[in-house]
Amino acid sequence: MYTRFLINEYTLKTGTPWIYSSALGEKGYVKVFKDNSEGCFSCIFNEPTEALGTCDTEGLSNETAEIISKIQVEEALNILT
């Protein structure tokens, strides 16, 4: 999780778009951070104060990973075109 905050800082400094995604169990999230107008990663998520679930502890549905990755690719193509 801490790496994501470092990526957030880098993308804010350089203006590089970041397509954030995560999946755990049967839940997944995708968010595009293009500029700071809609908030940044650290505006939405707080640094964790306790251990978070992982794929080892919570598992990951194949379908969830497939759908989230397809959405992420679609967002990347939207940025590139």
C-alpha positions as CSV (number, residue, x, y, z in Angstrom):
1,M,0.0,0.0,0.0
2,Y,2.8,2.4,0.8
3,T,4.2,2.1,-2.7
4,R,0.9,3.5,-4.0
5,F,1.5,6.7,-2.1
6,L,4.9,7.0,-3.7
7,I,3.5,6.5,-7.1
8,N,0.9,9.1,-6.3
9,E,3.6,11.7,-5.3
10,Y,5.5,11.0,-8.5
11,T,2.4,11.3,-10.8
12,L,1.4,14.6,-9.1
13,K,4.9,16.0,-9.6
14,T,5.3,14.9,-13.2
15,G,1.6,15.2,-14.4
16,T,1.7,11.6,-15.5
17,P,-1.7,9.9,-15.7
18,W,-2.1,7.0,-13.3
19,I,-4.7,4.2,-13.7
20,Y,-5.0,2.7,-10.3
21,S,-6.6,-0.6,-9.9
22,S,-6.9,-3.2,-7.1
23,A,-8.7,-6.5,-6.7
24,L,-9.3,-8.7,-3.7
25,G,-11.8,-11.5,-3.4
26,E,-14.7,-10.7,-5.6
27,K,-14.3,-6.9,-5.3
28,G,-12.3,-4.6,-7.5
29,Y,-11.6,-0.9,-8.0
30,V,-10.4,1.2,-10.9
31,K,-9.7,4.9,-10.8
32,V,-8.0,7.2,-13.3
33,F,-5.9,10.0,-11.8
34,K,-5.2,12.4,-14.7
35,D,-4.9,15.6,-12.9
36,N,-5.6,16.9,-9.4
37,S,-9.0,18.3,-10.3
38,E,-10.9,15.2,-9.0
39,G,-8.5,14.5,-6.2
40,C,-5.4,12.4,-5.9
41,F,-4.9,8.9,-4.4
42,S,-3.9,10.3,-1.0
43,C,-7.0,12.5,-1.1
44,I,-9.2,9.4,-1.4
45,F,-7.3,6.8,0.6
46,N,-5.7,7.2,4.0
47,E,-2.5,5.4,4.9
48,P,-3.5,2.2,6.6
49,T,-3.0,1.9,10.3
50,E,-3.6,-1.8,10.5
51,A,-2.7,-4.8,8.3
52,L,-4.8,-5.0,5.2
53,G,-6.0,-8.2,3.5
54,T,-3.9,-9.7,0.7
55,C,-4.6,-12.2,-2.0
56,D,-2.9,-14.8,0.2
57,T,-5.3,-14.2,3.1
58,E,-8.5,-13.2,1.2
59,G,-8.1,-14.9,-2.2
60,L,-8.8,-13.5,-5.6
61,S,-11.5,-14.5,-8.1
62,N,-10.2,-15.1,-11.6
63,E,-13.2,-13.3,-13.0
64,T,-12.6,-10.3,-10.8
65,A,-9.0,-10.0,-12.0
66,E,-10.0,-10.4,-15.6
67,I,-12.7,-7.7,-15.4
68,I,-10.6,-5.2,-13.5
69,S,-7.7,-5.7,-16.0
70,K,-10.0,-5.2,-19.0
71,I,-11.3,-2.0,-17.5
72,Q,-7.8,-0.8,-16.8
73,V,-6.7,-1.5,-20.4
74,E,-9.8,0.4,-21.7
75,E,-9.0,3.4,-19.6
76,A,-5.4,3.3,-20.9
77,L,-6.6,3.3,-24.5
78,N,-8.9,6.3,-23.7
79,I,-5.9,8.2,-22.4
80,L,-3.7,7.3,-25.4
81,T,-6.4,8.2,-28.0
